[in-house]
Amino acid sequence: MLDTFNLLLGGFELALQPVNLMWALIGCLLGTAIGVLPGIGPALTVAMLLPVTAKVEPASALIMFCGVYYGAMFGGSTTSILMNTPGESASMMTTLEGNRMARTGRAGPALATAAIGSFVAGTIATIGLTLFAPAVAEFGLRFGPAEFFSLMVLAFVTVSAVLGSSMLRGLTSLAVGLAIGLIGMDNISGAARYTLGIAEFVDGIEFVLVAVGLFAVAEALYTVMYDDKNEDTGVNRMGSTWMTRADWKRSWPAWLRGTAIGFPFGSVPAGGAEIPTFLSYTTERKLSKYPKDFATMGGPGAIEGVAGPEAANNATATGALVPLLTLGIPTSATAAILIAAFQNYNLQPGPMLFIDSGPLVWGLIASLYIGNVMLLILNLPLVGMWAKLLQIPKPQLYAGILVFATIGVFSMRQSWLDLILMYGIGVMGVIMRRFDFPVAPVIIGMILGPMSEKQLRNGLSIAQGDWLVFFQHPISAVIMGLAFLMLFVPILLRRRGIRLSEDD
């Protein structure tokens, strides 16, 4: 422990050099801007910066890249809350409660809890990275295809059960997402499938395109079609920009729970940021003393539904550095680009990195503490400014959202087909909202569908086609058991309740 503390102090000595502080600030500013703009993302940004930073010192460049990475997690909550547009898949759960809070005049507290939760989670996760990186990474190596597939089944069941007015509607939306996720190239065989002979479909349908269509475009179209017929949604109302005592009381346990869920998931190879944010949202809804406040129950938006997923999101981002630095295994697209950045400087992430380039690694870890403070200082004063966006009149606001969405999606591949798809999916989103089908499971199925298929096929291949493999491994069996309980226990309890009411 003392050796770790001394190494970290040496890291701060490197990270606090003026030139490295400058690069950290640049990375944090870029990351926040990238998070606010849907369709770009930290992976693309870091990839574009690789050739630009070729002559920058390795420590400075890597500190900036990490600033872009977790800065994007901070900024991603802004458009999710204000414009119902998740720029990253990990920000999707924030959209559900955050945008409803914004529509009821509580954009300020939603943005504040997201920023403070990101700081709390990022700092705690960085302490975890400092102290427990090797041990957590060793536990992550126990996860094989069977465990990963079981984990994704649990995510499917929990989200489908929690979101929407009924499990059937949730599962139907999930099936739509799974079908979209199957379009494109087969991960195992490399063959194109369900492309209808359209070349653009070979690479699959972009997540950002579907998310922007279902959330931003559908929101704008639904408002135009039905808002005048309903009561005022309050989207332009402005309340306090700061959190009340009750908001703090409801937020801090959610921050801690989100961190506890997100950090281990980030540390597991191939974990990703989506599952922990989904599970954090589910946990908060189950444990909340105010379940009727949740948007999925028709409420005004629950602040813990923003606090938990945002904390999980940022803890996962920091946790992803555990397998990256200790094993050389990337758990996200951005982490994979970061490995390329290390290799640009003839550095190979893995167990030997701490020995061969110890000062650089500990300087990078120390910069995470500094970057989190920078991001909090940058983001909190801007809460009031961002919230004032909601004072824009509705016609101009939603027209701006459509223009913003169109530019963001078109900039990805410069494809008119993407725009047609985006607006077509937007119309589908309007229909789903009209008939009370949740849209979030569509995104979840699309993201996790290909991943779960790959793990399923790998697991069956290793077990030579034996389906019992998912129940023979202890970790996998426990996770599968939880999934079955969540799927069938509510049904049994509901039937028992009906019988008791009939007997009465």
CORWOHU-V901351 format. One record per backbone hydrogen bond with DSSP energy under -0.5 kcal/mol. CO is the residue of the C=O (numbers start at 0). NH is the residue of the N-H. Records with the same first field share a line. If there is no record, write none. Layout:
CO=NH, NH
This chain:
0=4
1=5
2=6
3=7
4=8
5=9
6=10
7=11
8=12
9=13
10=14
11=15
13=16
16=19, 20
17=21
18=22
19=23
20=24
21=25
22=26
23=27
24=28
25=29
26=30
27=31
28=32
29=33
30=34
31=35
32=36
33=40
35=37
36=39, 40
39=43
40=44
41=45
42=46
43=47
44=48
45=49
46=50
47=51
48=52
50=53
52=55
56=60
57=61
58=62
59=63
60=64
61=65
62=66
63=67
64=68
65=69
66=70
67=71
68=72
69=73
70=74
71=75
73=76
74=77, 78
75=79, 86
76=80
77=81
78=82, 84
79=83
84=86
86=38
87=90
88=91
90=94
91=94, 95
92=96
93=97
94=98
95=99
96=100
97=101
98=102
99=103
100=103, 105
101=104
104=238
105=109
106=110
107=111
108=112
109=113
110=114
111=115
112=116
113=117
114=118
115=119
116=120
117=121
118=122
119=123
120=124
121=125
122=126
123=127
124=128
125=129
126=130
127=131
128=132
131=135
132=136
133=137
134=138
135=139
136=140
138=141
139=142
141=143
143=147
144=148
145=149
146=150
147=151
148=152
149=153
150=154
151=155
152=156
153=157
154=158
155=159
156=160
157=161
158=162
165=169
166=170
167=171
168=172
169=173
170=174
171=175
172=176
173=177
174=178
175=179
176=180
177=181
178=181, 182
179=182
183=192
185=189
190=185
192=183
194=197
196=198
197=200
198=201
200=203
201=184
205=209
206=210
207=211
208=212
209=213
210=214, 215
211=215, 216
212=217
214=218
215=219
216=220
217=221
218=222
219=223
220=224
221=225, 226
222=226
225=228, 229
226=229
233=236
236=238
239=108
243=247
244=248
245=249
246=250
247=251
248=252
249=253
250=254
251=255
252=256
253=257
254=258
255=259
256=260
257=261
258=262
259=263
260=264
261=265
262=266
263=267
264=267
267=270
272=276
273=277
274=278
275=279
276=280
277=281
278=282
279=283
280=284
281=285
282=286
283=287
289=292
290=293
292=300
293=296, 298
294=297
301=304
302=305, 306
303=307
305=309
306=310
307=311
308=312
309=313
310=314
311=315
312=316
313=317
314=318
315=319
317=320
318=321, 322
319=323
320=324
321=325
322=326, 327, 328
324=349
327=329
331=335
332=336
333=337
334=338
335=339
336=340
337=341
338=342
339=343
340=344
341=344, 346
342=345
346=348
349=352, 353
350=353
351=355
352=356
354=357
356=360
357=361
358=362
359=363
360=364
361=365
362=366
363=367
364=367, 368
365=369
366=370
367=371
368=372
369=373
370=374
371=375
372=376
373=377
374=378
375=379
376=380
378=381
379=382
381=385
382=386
383=387
385=388
386=389
387=390
388=391
392=396
393=397
394=398
395=399
396=400
397=401
398=402
399=403
400=404
401=405
402=406
403=407
404=408
405=409
406=410
407=411
408=411, 412
409=413
414=418
415=419
416=420
417=421
418=422
419=423
420=424
421=425
422=426
423=427
424=428
425=429
426=430
427=431
428=432
429=433
430=434
431=436
432=435
435=164, 437
438=441, 442
439=443
440=444
441=445
442=446
443=447
444=448
445=449
446=450
447=451
448=452
449=453
450=454
451=455
452=456
453=457
454=458
455=459
456=460
457=461
458=462
459=464
460=463
462=465
464=466
465=468
466=469
467=470, 471
468=472
472=476
473=477
474=478
475=479
476=480
477=481
478=482
479=483
480=484
481=485
482=486
483=487
484=488
487=491
488=492
489=493
490=494
491=495
492=496
493=497
494=498
495=499
496=500
497=501
498=502
499=503
